[in-house]
Amino acid sequence: ARLMVPWLFKDGSFPLNIKGSEDTDEIQADKSQVIWSSHTLKENEYFGVYGDHKKEEWLSYVGSTFSFTAKCGEDSNTEEVSIVIPEAPETTTTAPPQPITGGDLPCTLSVGDVTETQAAIKLSCTEDVKEVRLITPSPFNNIKFPQPLTAGKSWTLTTLERTPELAGKTFVVEAIPKSGSDISKSNLAKFPAADASAESEEVAVVEGGLPCKLTSSAAKLVGGGPGFTLSMKCDETVTDAKLKIPGYADRIFKDLAGGKEWNLATYPKQDEFHEKAFYVEAKWQDTVGKSNEVFQP
């Protein structure tokens, strides 16, 4: 498999050979795998020096085409798919993710087939169910199953890598049982930690140990009504950043480059946020630090 990644500072693209999750040349079917990632907007390292866009200080992947080619099928024919990077969706009206709750669906949701690197989300039911949907924790995508799932069988809904971001997060299934007409929820299933010691290991967080300032400012939502924006500017780059939202799951950022003000999130004003602190935890100089706390204005 090969991914053609477009250059930003000039026309054309460069190839990346893609390996499977087990470091082989084969990518497994029915298994999601991240093959490349980047910020949409990047600083032009050749600004004023070289390239078709040397007069532009910042370059964007929006509108760029990525192509993926691979050999597949019994005849090993080479096929290609491509995608054009769209504009980021409007997020100013997005409320924080709601907590996942369970219900009385006649099924048992569990985590099984656990290895050192991955685990499966499995479902078994005492009666047939249809319109099945696996509800995943933010920021992961929900999974819909178009075919009914029959009773008396253990169904593997998805297999996921045991990453720190998933450790302790909960999953639930929504479906319509054969005996009813309304959607019901299953029990909650908690994903295991990335390793045996992850659940008990506590990382020391240094209060004020980040070269950053977090701010909260009033904002007008696109759909109308009052909101507020959380933004942060750092003197140096920090990594593995997590925006701590009171009562909700963290919002994850891979890294935040220094010298730039980052808009982390915009939310509607809510009573439940009154006098509740927002803050960021991130890694800087091999130490996990905590930013200043801010509040809904």
N, C-alpha and C positions, 0 to 999 in steps of 0.2 A: 504494500500500500504506500501511496505517496501523496503528500499534500503540497500544493503549489501556493505559496504565501506571497502576496503582492508586496513589492517594495513600496515604501511611502515617499522617499525622497527622490525617486525617479520612476520611469515606466518599467514594466516588466515584473517578474516574480522569481522566487527561488524555490527549489524543491526541498522537502523534508521527508526522509524515509520514515515511515511509521511502523513501530513494533507493537505487538499485542501486550496485554497486561502482564504476561509471564515472560516478557523479553524474547518472544519468538517473532517470526515473520507473519504469524497467523493471528488475525483478529477474530475473536469468538462471536458467534451469532447471538442475538438477543441479550447482549451485554453492553451497557453504555460505557464509553471510554473517552476521557478527555485527551485529545491529540495535540492541542495547541491552545494557548490563551494569551490575552494581552489586554491592556487598557485600550479603549477605542481611540482616545486622544493621546498622542505622544509628542514629546518635545523633539524638534528636528535637530539631530546631532550634527547635521551638515549645514546648519543655518548660516547663510552668508558665505559659504565656502564652495559647495558643490551640489549638483543635481538640478532637476527640472523645477524643484520647489525651494530653491535656496533662499528666496525672499520671504518664505513663510516660516515663522518661528515654531508654530504648532501644526502638526499633521494629523489627519483623521483617517481611520479605516472605513468610515461611512461611505457607501457606494463602491467599495472595493470588492472584487470577486475572488473567492477562494475555490479552488478545484481539488477534488479528491479522486484519485484513480486507484484501482486495485483489480487483481485477478480474483474471480469468484466463479462458483458453479462447478459442475463436474468437468466441463470443458476448459476451465481456467481462462475464460474469456476476460479481456481487460475492459472494464466499464468505468464510467466517469459520472460524478455528480458535482454540482457546484452551488454556491450560495453567495448572494450579494448582501453585504452587511447593511442593515436598515438603520434609520434614525432610532435613537433610544426612545422607548415609549414614554408618554407623559406619566409622571409618577406623583404629581403634586396632590392628587386627590386620594392616593392610596393610604388607607388606614393601616396601623400595625396588624400583623397576622394574629388571628384569634386563637386562643388556646384550643388544643385538640381534646375532645371529650368522647367517651365511649357510650354504648347503648345496649340494646337487647337483641341484636341480630342472632339467629340460631347458628352461630359459627364461632370457631375459636381461631383467633389470630395469634401467631407465635413467631419467634425467631428460631430458625433451625439451620442445619448444615453449616455450623460455625467452624471456621478455620482461623488460622492466625491472621489472615489478610481479608477475609470476607465473611458475609453471613446472608442468609436468605430470609425473606419475609414470606411466611406460609399461612395458608388458610384451609381449614377443614370445617364442613358444615353438616348439620343433621338433616337439612332439607335443601333442595335446589334453590339457588339464588340467581338473580339476573340484574342487569345494569350495574355491574360491580365497578367500584371505583376505590382505588387505594389512595388514601389521603396522607400525604407526606409532610414532614415538618418544613417550614420555610428555611432556606430559599429553594428547596427542591420542588420538582414538578409532580403533580398528581398523575396517576396512571389509570386509564379507563380500559375495561375489558368488554369488548362487544358481545362475546358469546356467554351464555349462562354457564355457571359452574355447578356441576352435579354434586349431590351429597355423597358422603362415604369415601371421599378421596382427599388426599392432601395436595393442595395446589400451591406451587411455588409462584408467587406473584412477581417477585423481582429478587435479584441478587446484587448486593451492594458492597463496595469496599469499606472496610472498617477504618474510617477516617476519624480524626478528633472532632470534626464538625458534626458528625452523626452520633457520637457517643452520648448515650442517655436520652436521645430524642425519641418521641413517641410516634407510632403509626396507628391508623385505624382504617377499617373498611366500611364503606357505605354501599348498600345493596337492597334490592327488594326480594324478600323471601317468597317462596312459592305459595305459602299460606296467607299472604297479605298483598296489599296494593300500595303501601307506603314505604318510603325509604327508611331503613333502620341502620344503626351503627353497630359494629362489633365491639369487643373489648379492646383495650389499648395494648399495644406491644411495644416494649422499650428496646432500642437498639443497643448492642453491647459496646463497651469501650474499645478503643483501638488496640489495647493489649491488656493483659491480666492486671497490671498495676495501675492502669490509667484511672480506674474509678476511685482508688484510694489516694492517689498521688495529688497533692495540692501544690500548685505553683505559686511561689511567693510573688506578690504584686507590689511594686514600689509605688507608694502614693506620690503623685506629682513627678513621677520619673520619666516623663516624656517631654521632648522639646517642642511642645504643641500647645495651642490655645483653642479650646472648643467654645463656640458661641451659639446662642439661641436668639433668633430674631423673628419678629412678626412677619407673616406672609399672607398674601391674598390668594386663595385657591382658584384654580382655573374654573371650577364649577360654581364659584361663589362661596362666600363664607370665610371666616377667619381661620388661619392656620399658622404654623411656625416652621422655620427651617433650621436644621442643625448643620453647622459647617465647622470645619477645623483647618487650621493652617499650622504647618510644622516647619521649624528651621532646618531639620534634617529628615531624611526618609525614615519612616517606620514601617514595620511589616506585621503580618498576621493581626490586622486591626479588627476589633469587634466593637460595634456601637451597642452599648447596653441600654435596652429599652425597658423601663419599669413594667413588670407584669407580662412581658412578651419575649419571644426568642431573640437572640442577638442578631444583628445585621452584620454580615461578614464582608471584609474587604481584604484583598490579598496584600497590597501595600499602598501606602500613600506617600507620594514623592514630596520632598521638602521644597519650600519656596512657592507653593501653590495653595490657594484656598479651595478646599474640597467641600462640595455640598453633599453631605452624607445622607440626609433624608428630609422630607417635608411631610408633616402630618396635620390633620385638622385639630383644632383645639378641642380638648375633651376634659370633662370633670375628673376622670380617673387619673389624669396626669397632674392634677393640682398638687403642687409642692412635692412632686416625685422627681428624683434626680436622674438625668441622663449623663453618661460619661463614656469614654472610650478606653479600652484596654488594648495595648499593642506591644510589640517587641522592638526594643531599641538598644543597640550595643549589647546584645545577648541577654538582656534583662526585660522581663515583662513589667511595664509601667502603666500607671493610671493617669488619665488627664484630669483637668479641673472638672467639677460638676456644674451642669447648667440645668435650667428649669423652663417649663412652658411659660412664655411671657404673658 
